[in-house]
Amino acid sequence: MIRICAALVLIVGAGLLHGKWTNRWGPSPALAELGARFDSLPMVVGDWTGTTFEVPAEDRALAGAVACLGRVYSNPSGVSVSVLLLGGLPGKIATHTPDVCYRGAGYNLDSPAAFQRRYGALSREAEFRTAVATREGTNPSVLRIFWSWNDSKGSKGWSAPEEPRWTFATVPALCKLYVVRETAGAVVDPGVDPANDFLSVFLPEVERLVFSAPQ
């Protein structure tokens, strides 16, 4: 009898968890609101000015992105970074990492490393994972990629766990941020990469407009 009860608990628990991952019981309010909050992010942050790019519908569907923001921000020094902010159910948003996506586009990635960046007036710490992606051939490219996750309320801050699928399994909606810079082959330590200047001004805006919105 004890074994039967234990098995039932496991089955029910797995069913509830899978229901959250797949939105089986309908869209959560947190998920429905993400798109409008993403759109409220400014086109100018600090001395960086943004332009919008469209993410193809099939790519959004593959990533499980119900909400999506794609922009390229540039500063007067000529540095540009691509920003991709995705929001959706944790089951998919947690799984499509650069080691899958970029390799599918012909890039080779080095081993991801942990990276911390302090930002904002309260000097909060954002945890990222970062890697260099290299593509050779007729269209060579070298990218520095930063990525991290945050739940829809910002309650856990930006974090980049090794097992994001399980870390965020119970949140109603999950956000993932990519910040990517084309290095032109000049790869520098992530701590002094020019993308850090952008993160310092962009992350407070995301916190203010996306995660501080009423839930």
DOBADO-885910 format. One line per field, with one value per residue (C-alpha): x, y, z; residue number from 1. Coordinates in steps of 0.2 Angstrom, whole numbers, plus 5000, padded with zeros to 4 digits. Layout:
# residues N
px: (X;...)
py: (Y;...)
pz: (Z;...)
pos: (NUM;...)
END
This chain:
# residues 215
px: (5000;5014;5022;5006;5003;5021;5019;5003;5012;5025;5013;5002;5017;5024;5007;5006;5024;5021;5005;5014;5028;5015;5001;4989;4976;4977;4988;4994;4992;5010;5013;5000;5007;5025;5023;5017;5030;5044;5038;5039;5058;5066;5075;5088;5097;5111;5121;5115;5102;5092;5084;5072;5074;5060;5063;5055;5039;5046;5061;5050;5039;5054;5060;5043;5043;5026;5034;5049;5060;5074;5085;5102;5109;5124;5134;5143;5160;5153;5150;5135;5126;5112;5098;5086;5073;5061;5047;5037;5034;5049;5049;5055;5063;5075;5081;5086;5104;5117;5126;5111;5105;5122;5130;5114;5119;5137;5146;5158;5156;5170;5165;5153;5159;5150;5150;5144;5139;5134;5122;5110;5110;5109;5123;5113;5122;5117;5123;5126;5134;5146;5155;5164;5156;5166;5161;5174;5172;5165;5156;5167;5161;5167;5154;5154;5138;5130;5114;5104;5086;5074;5056;5042;5042;5061;5060;5076;5086;5096;5104;5112;5111;5118;5100;5088;5074;5073;5078;5063;5051;5037;5038;5022;5033;5051;5062;5079;5091;5104;5117;5128;5143;5152;5170;5178;5190;5197;5191;5193;5190;5171;5174;5181;5170;5162;5145;5147;5144;5127;5122;5125;5112;5100;5098;5090;5078;5072;5070;5060;5049;5047;5049;5043;5026;5011;5008)
py: (5000;5012;5009;5012;5028;5034;5029;5040;5055;5054;5052;5066;5077;5074;5078;5094;5099;5094;5104;5120;5117;5115;5128;5113;5124;5139;5154;5162;5180;5183;5175;5186;5202;5199;5205;5223;5224;5220;5233;5246;5245;5261;5262;5273;5268;5278;5282;5267;5268;5254;5247;5233;5217;5204;5186;5174;5166;5148;5153;5160;5144;5133;5143;5143;5162;5170;5187;5192;5208;5209;5224;5230;5244;5255;5268;5283;5273;5262;5247;5237;5223;5212;5209;5195;5195;5180;5176;5160;5144;5137;5120;5128;5144;5135;5122;5131;5137;5143;5127;5120;5136;5142;5126;5123;5139;5133;5140;5131;5136;5136;5130;5142;5150;5159;5178;5190;5208;5221;5234;5248;5260;5245;5236;5220;5206;5197;5180;5175;5162;5167;5159;5163;5157;5155;5152;5150;5148;5161;5171;5170;5177;5178;5182;5185;5178;5182;5173;5172;5168;5177;5173;5184;5193;5196;5188;5177;5190;5185;5168;5155;5138;5123;5115;5129;5117;5111;5127;5136;5122;5129;5147;5153;5162;5163;5176;5173;5187;5185;5199;5196;5206;5203;5204;5205;5192;5202;5192;5200;5194;5195;5206;5220;5216;5232;5223;5227;5245;5241;5228;5242;5253;5240;5229;5242;5247;5228;5227;5244;5241;5222;5215;5229;5229;5224;5205)
pz: (5000;5004;4988;4978;4987;4984;4965;4965;4972;4959;4945;4951;4954;4937;4929;4938;4933;4915;4915;4921;4907;4893;4899;4899;4910;4899;4898;4915;4918;4920;4902;4894;4901;4895;4877;4882;4896;4883;4871;4884;4885;4878;4861;4869;4885;4891;4875;4866;4852;4846;4830;4830;4820;4818;4824;4811;4818;4816;4826;4840;4840;4841;4856;4864;4864;4867;4870;4860;4858;4846;4844;4840;4851;4845;4854;4847;4848;4835;4846;4843;4852;4847;4861;4861;4875;4876;4887;4888;4897;4907;4898;4881;4887;4898;4885;4869;4874;4863;4862;4853;4843;4837;4833;4822;4812;4809;4824;4836;4854;4867;4885;4893;4908;4923;4923;4936;4932;4945;4940;4946;4960;4973;4964;4961;4954;4938;4934;4916;4906;4892;4878;4861;4845;4830;4812;4798;4779;4767;4780;4795;4812;4830;4843;4862;4869;4886;4892;4907;4914;4925;4931;4926;4943;4944;4961;4959;4949;4934;4935;4924;4932;4924;4925;4921;4916;4934;4943;4934;4932;4943;4938;4928;4915;4911;4903;4894;4888;4875;4873;4858;4851;4835;4840;4823;4829;4843;4858;4875;4893;4896;4911;4900;4884;4878;4880;4899;4897;4888;4902;4915;4908;4900;4915;4926;4913;4911;4930;4931;4916;4915;4932;4943;4933;4943;4942)
pos: (1;2;3;4;5;6;7;8;9;10;11;12;13;14;15;16;17;18;19;20;21;22;23;24;25;26;27;28;29;30;31;32;33;34;35;36;37;38;39;40;41;42;43;44;45;46;47;48;49;50;51;52;53;54;55;56;57;58;59;60;61;62;63;64;65;66;67;68;69;70;71;72;73;74;75;76;77;78;79;80;81;82;83;84;85;86;87;88;89;90;91;92;93;94;95;96;97;98;99;100;101;102;103;104;105;106;107;108;109;110;111;112;113;114;115;116;117;118;119;120;121;122;123;124;125;126;127;128;129;130;131;132;133;134;135;136;137;138;139;140;141;142;143;144;145;146;147;148;149;150;151;152;153;154;155;156;157;158;159;160;161;162;163;164;165;166;167;168;169;170;171;172;173;174;175;176;177;178;179;180;181;182;183;184;185;186;187;188;189;190;191;192;193;194;195;196;197;198;199;200;201;202;203;204;205;206;207;208;209;210;211;212;213;214;215)
END
